[in-house]
Amino acid sequence: MIVVGFFQPYLIIEFTVTSHKFSHTPYFKDYNERKPIHNRIKELEDQGLGYRRIHKVLIDEGWKIGKTPSCVHTMIKKRELRDEFLNQEVKCELDGVKVVVLRG
C-alpha cells in the first residue's frame, strides 16, 4: 500500500452475485432413498405414459407408492419444480472498480 501523507488509496471492487444457493429451501434436502422411483417415473414419462398408466406400472412392479394415481401426478409436479429451481443460472457481475483516496 502506498501511503502519501495522511491520505491512503483504496481499491474498491463492486461485485454482485445472484444465486438460488443462498436461499433456505427444502429442495436441498437429501432424497436419495426416493431417487430410484423418481428415475423410474421419469423413464416411463419419457416413454409417453400418463400418470395413471405410470401408477399402474409401478404397482405391478411392486414399488411402494400411494393408492391413487394422483400421488404420481404430484410427484411429477414436485420433481419438475425442484429441477427448475435447482437448475437456475448463477449470475456473477462486476459492477465497478474504483480507486478512492481517503484520509487516514
N, C-alpha and C positions, 0 to 999 in steps of 0.2 A: 504494500500500500504506500502510496506517495503522500507524504504529509507536507503541506505548504503552509507554514504559519499555523493559524488556528483553524484553517479550512481543510476538510478531508473529502476527497472524491469517493462517491459510492456508485457502484454499478447496480441498477435496478432492472430486473427482468420480470415482466408480467407474462404469466403462463396460465392458461385456462385448460382444465381437464374436465370433460363432460363424460360421465360414465354411469352405468347402472350398477356397477360393482360396489359403490359406496352406499347403496340403499339396503336397508334391512328388509328381506323378503323371504317367504317360505320356499321360493324357487331354488335357493341354495341348499335346501335340506337334502340330505343323502337318502336316496330312494333305491338303492342297489337291489334290495330284495324284490322290488316290483319291476325291475328292468326287463327280465325275460318276458313277462306278459305284455309289457308295453311294446317290446320288439315284435312279438308275435302279432299283436293287434296292428302294428304298422305294416307288417308283411301282408296280412290279409286285406288291409285297406288298400295297399298298392296293387293287389290283385283285382280291385274293383268291387269288393264286397261291401255292403252296407252294415251298419252297426247291429242290426237284428241278425243278419246271417253270421256276422263275426261272433256274436254271443252264442249262437247255436254251435258253431265250430269249436269254440273254447270249451263249452260244456261237454261236447263229445270227446274232446281231447283230455278232459279231466282237470282243467285249470280251476283254481279257487277264484270264483267270480260271483258277483251278486246274482240274485234270482231273476232280475228283469233285464231286458236288453238296454234299457236306458242307462244302466251303470256303465256299459261300454261306450255309449254316446258321451257321457260325462267324462270318462277317462280320455277320450279322443279330444274333446274340447280343452280339457286341462293341459294335455300334452302340447297342443298347438299354442296355447297361451304361454306355457313355460318356454317352449322353443323360441317363440317370438321375443320374449323378454330376455332370455339368455344370449340370443344372437344379435343383440343390438350393437351398433357401431360405437366404439370408444373414440371420442374426438379429443385431440390434443392440439391446442392452438397457441402460437406465440403471439401475444398481443402487442408487445413493445419492449424495447430495450432503451434505457436512458442512463446517462451519466449525470449525477446530481452532486453538486458540491455543497456540503453542509458545514456549518460552523461546529467545531469540535469542543 
